[in-house]
Amino acid sequence: MEKIIINLHSILYSDCKYQILRDIASSFDWEIIEKEDITDCDLVWHDCTISPDRLNSLKLYQKINHFPGMSGIFRKNSMANNLNRFRKLFPNDYNFYPKTWVLPGDLASFKNTVKQRKKIYIMKPEASSQGQGIYLVRGLSDIKETSHHIAQEYLINPLLIDGLKFDLRIYVLITGCDPLRIFIHEEGLARFATEEYSPPNKQNFNDVFVHLTNYSINKNNPHFVQAAAGKKSHKRSLSSVLIQLSEIGFDVEGIWDQICDIIVKTVITIQPSLASNYRTCQPYDYTNGMCFEILGFDIILDNNLKPWLLEVNHAPSFSTDSSLDAEIKTAVISEALILVDINDKKKKEFKTETKKMQRHRSLSAKSLKPTKEESITRKIEEMKKRDTYEDSHCVGYIKLFPGCNDIYYDQFLKAASNSYYKLSTPKRSNVSFIGKGQDYEEDGRKNDQMNNISACLAKRRIAWS
């Protein structure tokens, strides 16, 4: 079905299955176009990943809700490979995820570990979602499948609330990759298992309602309680859980700081590949703003209050099975769309510039391609404009990067660049390379380890800070 564009902004509603996007578009008075022609739409929205060709086909004023190359952290095997590589380089900084083996490549090492160390391990298909295909292992005989799987040490000492295991769905917004721009939403979800937790034993070893926190699994338990006011439900708001932990006397700000640090360090591992894809597809975009992506980081706390990264979701569910879902996810999406700044001025400027170039080509063979110096100047100007706009339109989002600890994170950016260069350069090359970090102004920020990011944040949810 096709619709005529009647408003300033329009969305290509290509393969999105969620009604919430329609509702948000309607609240913004945006028109939804359901067709493959993206000629004049402002925003292209896909549930699935996009190819570089898709980004390459966009005009400079258009935006799309994914980055080509984000699979480096949302596919379980790719994220494990990236984080394992960084753990070898920075063992004390990248110790925030369980020890992981990528199978079948690490099968011999994994089997040897299982023989020597009597621990519990969890097996996950590398490309699965919603808890599908996950099971526990305590011996070699328990291993069912080794192709396209990862194996992890199972966290047997999770922090419990009401006797239940839970994890946190943290919503993260990436608004630029060259340089990197990362935001965290102040609200999120806590998903609970539906049966009381005890460490794996003969009785509960295969009970997914004890060991897994995925909503898609636990909603099928007859004991599941949907989110509702005044009830101890199995899905709650992030803020309500943080309030409860704070009332117990736990250091909630310390937990939050560690989660923020995990997010930045994880995204940094793929920054060079994101930037390379982006520059190849859109070399003349000085705004660094044609792509954005809402990610779902799944974090679990152990009983020492240490956050552990479980996985990253590039297409977090935006289904709204409860009023709590609708409230939080509407804020996450709508405030992201505000922050990425979709406006009619950019479209008009693009069309004016296009006409100017067409007239020039008809009168002269000389190219209007900007010089390197002009490109750098234009990029700096656009970054300043973005900073000003974002500072006044964050709403529920908090900027994590760039921020007050850029010099600390620069060592990881340099390592990421170095690693990407080595992996993408033919082995026959003898050229040496020293990785380059992001460009930012020296403004007195200290080269300290990440230890108090909350002190640098401009806003914090008052209810739990």
DAKAKA-V852259 format. One line per field, one symbol per residue. ss: DSSP state (@ for helix, = for strand, . for the rest). phi: phi as a letter, one per 30 degrees, with the letter a starting at -180 (. if undefined). burial: 1 if it has 16 or more other C-alpha atoms within 10 Angstrom, else 0. Layout:
BEGIN
ss = ???
phi = ???
burial = ???
END
This chain:
BEGIN
ss = .........====.....@@@@@@@@@...===.........===......@@@@@......==......@@@@.@@@@@@@@@@@@@@.......=..====...@@@@@@@@@@....=====.........===..@@@......=====....=.==..==============..======...====...............@@@@...@@@@................===@@@@@@@@@@@...@@@@@@@@@@@@@@@@@..@@@@@@@@@@@.........=.==========....=======.........@@@@@@@@@@@@@@@@@....@@@@@@@@@@@@@@@@@@@@........@@@@@@@@@@@@@@@@@@@@@@...=====....@@@@@@@@@@@@@@@@@@@............................@@@@.........
phi = .cbddbcdbbcdcdbdccdeddddedddicccccaddcebdcbcbbdcdbceddddddddddbbcbcdjdddbcdedddddddddddddbddccccbdebcccdecddddddddddcdbcbbcbddbdbhidicacbbaddddcbbdhbcbbddddcddcbhicdabccccbcccabbddbbbcddcabcccdcbedbeebddcecdddccccedddddddeddcdeadicddcbbdeddddddddddjdddddddeddededddddedcedddddeddddbdcdddhbdcbacccccbbccdciddbdcabcdbedcdbdbddeddddddeddddddddidbdddddddddddddddddddcbdddcedddddddddddddddddeddddcbdhccbdcadadcedddddddddddddddddccedddcdcbcecdddaddbidddcddbadddcddbaeddbd
burial = 000000001111110000011101100001111000010111111110010000110111111111111111111111111111111000000111110111110010010001000001111111001010011111000010010011111111011100011111111111111111111111111111111011010000100111111110111000011110000011111111111000000001110111111111111111111111111011001111111111111111100011111111111101010001100111111111101101000010000000000000000000000000000000100110010001001111111111111110110111111111100000000000001111000000000001011100001000010
END
